Amino acid sequence: PKVEPVARLPFDPDDLNTIFGSPLYVEGKRPAGGASEAAVWLPLLALYSGARLNELGQLQVCDVLKDEVAGYYIHVTDEGDDDEDAKSKSIKTVGSRRKVPLHPQLVKSGFIKYRDHMEKLGACQLFPDLKPDTHGHITGNWSKWFGRYLRETIKITNRKKVFHSFRHTFKDACRDAGLPEDIHDALTGHS
């Protein structure tokens, strides 16, 4: 029989203030386990997009695009620029392939400048400092680091609050804002 999944809780406003008021954001700290800029951008992207950690961690520079009408978006896909890139990308379901608009706050916070900087460096991966774990998961080690950061550094100790809590927070915010379920399902790859 399957093991019952652990119920994850969304982050509440106090948690979000603690996370985004932490040394990563206020003092510009970049702990080694946080994979440099991934420590800053992965939580912000998850908060404003509801995307899964692995979807964000495997993003390539070419996956951040601009539509002349709709603006900036991330293309969540299991396809890469070439066969080697495609091997390193995966999605959970067919509905996970999607284009997710970037919230204007992400643009204002400098995410596009970061993306452009990575492009100028000739980077393929948006977060090249992420190193796969022993199972080949690009965000496996980072996820462990983030859990320790929550519990030990910023003292969010409830074990039901993990990186995936950003996804729950996003879904709750969509419901609270009155977005139709099919819209927030499409944004989060639940369709």
C-alpha positions in Angstrom: 0.0 0.0 0.0 1.0 3.6 -0.6 2.2 5.7 2.2 -0.2 8.6 3.0 1.4 11.9 1.9 2.4 14.3 4.7 0.0 17.2 4.7 1.9 20.4 3.9 0.8 23.7 5.3 1.0 27.1 3.5 3.2 29.8 4.9 1.3 32.4 6.9 2.1 36.1 6.8 4.5 35.9 9.8 6.4 33.0 8.1 6.7 35.1 4.9 7.9 38.1 6.8 10.5 35.9 8.5 11.7 34.3 5.3 11.9 37.5 3.2 13.2 39.5 6.2 16.0 37.0 6.7 19.8 37.6 6.0 19.4 36.2 2.5 17.2 39.2 1.5 18.1 41.9 4.0 21.9 41.4 4.2 22.6 39.8 0.8 24.0 36.6 2.5 24.6 33.7 0.2 25.2 30.5 2.2 27.2 27.8 0.4 24.4 25.2 0.6 22.0 27.7 -0.9 23.7 27.5 -4.3 24.3 31.2 -4.6 21.5 33.2 -6.2 19.2 30.1 -6.2 18.8 30.7 -2.4 17.2 34.1 -3.2 15.3 33.5 -6.4 13.8 30.0 -5.9 11.6 31.1 -2.9 10.5 34.3 -4.7 9.7 32.5 -7.9 7.7 29.8 -6.0 5.8 32.4 -4.0 4.8 34.4 -7.1 4.2 31.4 -9.5 3.2 28.4 -7.4 5.7 26.3 -9.4 7.2 23.2 -8.0 10.8 23.3 -6.8 12.2 21.0 -9.5 10.4 23.0 -12.2 12.2 26.1 -11.0 15.5 24.5 -10.4 15.8 23.1 -13.9 15.0 26.4 -15.6 17.3 27.4 -18.3 18.1 31.0 -19.3 16.1 30.4 -22.5 13.0 29.4 -20.5 12.5 33.0 -19.3 10.9 34.8 -22.2 8.9 37.9 -23.0 5.7 38.1 -24.9 5.2 41.6 -26.5 1.5 41.6 -25.3 1.5 39.6 -22.0 5.0 40.4 -20.7 7.6 38.2 -19.1 6.9 34.5 -18.4 8.7 31.3 -17.5 8.2 28.3 -19.8 8.0 25.2 -17.7 8.9 22.3 -20.0 10.8 19.1 -20.3 12.3 20.2 -23.5 15.8 21.7 -23.8 17.8 23.5 -26.4 19.4 20.2 -27.4 19.2 16.5 -26.5 21.6 16.9 -23.6 19.5 19.7 -22.1 16.3 17.7 -22.5 17.8 14.7 -20.6 18.2 16.9 -17.5 14.7 18.2 -17.5 11.5 16.5 -16.3 7.9 17.4 -15.4 5.4 15.7 -13.1 2.5 15.5 -15.5 1.6 16.5 -19.1 -0.4 19.4 -17.6 2.8 20.6 -16.1 4.0 22.0 -19.4 2.9 25.6 -19.3 3.8 29.2 -19.6 3.6 31.0 -16.2 3.5 34.8 -16.3 6.1 36.6 -14.1 4.5 38.8 -11.4 5.6 42.4 -11.9 7.1 42.3 -8.4 9.7 39.7 -9.6 10.6 42.0 -12.5 10.8 45.0 -10.1 13.0 42.9 -7.7 15.6 42.3 -10.5 14.8 38.8 -11.8 15.1 39.8 -15.4 18.4 41.6 -14.7 19.6 38.4 -13.1 18.4 36.4 -16.1 20.1 38.8 -18.5 23.3 38.6 -16.5 23.3 34.8 -16.7 22.8 35.1 -20.5 25.8 37.5 -20.8 27.9 34.9 -18.9 26.9 32.3 -21.5 25.1 30.2 -18.9 22.6 27.6 -20.0 21.2 26.9 -16.6 19.5 29.8 -14.8 20.9 28.4 -11.5 24.2 26.8 -12.4 25.3 26.4 -8.8 22.6 23.8 -8.1 24.3 20.4 -8.0 22.3 17.2 -8.4 22.0 14.8 -5.5 23.0 11.1 -5.7 19.7 10.3 -7.4 20.3 13.0 -10.1 17.6 15.4 -8.8 18.8 18.9 -9.5 17.1 20.4 -6.4 17.5 17.4 -4.0 20.5 18.9 -2.1 19.1 22.4 -2.2 15.8 21.2 -0.7 17.6 19.7 2.3 19.5 23.0 2.7 16.3 25.0 2.6 14.7 22.8 5.2 17.7 23.4 7.5 17.6 27.1 6.7 13.9 27.2 7.8 14.4 25.3 11.0 17.9 26.2 12.2 18.5 29.7 10.9 15.2 31.5 10.8 13.4 29.2 13.2 10.3 28.2 11.3 10.1 24.8 13.0 6.8 23.4 12.0 7.9 20.3 9.9 4.7 20.7 7.8 6.1 23.9 6.4 8.6 23.2 3.7 9.5 24.6 0.3 6.3 23.1 -1.2 4.4 25.4 1.2 5.0 28.2 -1.2 2.8 26.3 -3.7 0.0 26.0 -1.1 0.4 29.7 -0.2 0.1 30.6 -3.9 -3.0 28.4 -4.4 -4.6 30.0 -1.3 -3.9 33.5 -2.5 -5.5 32.7 -5.9 -8.6 31.4 -4.1 -8.7 34.4 -1.8 -8.4 36.7 -4.8 -11.4 35.0 -6.4 -9.5 33.5 -9.4 -11.4 30.8 -11.0 -10.1 27.3 -10.1 -9.3 26.5 -13.8 -7.1 29.6 -14.0 -5.0 28.8 -10.9 -4.9 25.1 -11.9 -3.5 26.2 -15.3 -0.9 28.4 -13.6 0.3 25.7 -11.3 0.2 22.8 -13.8 -2.9 21.1 -12.2 -4.9 21.0 -15.4 
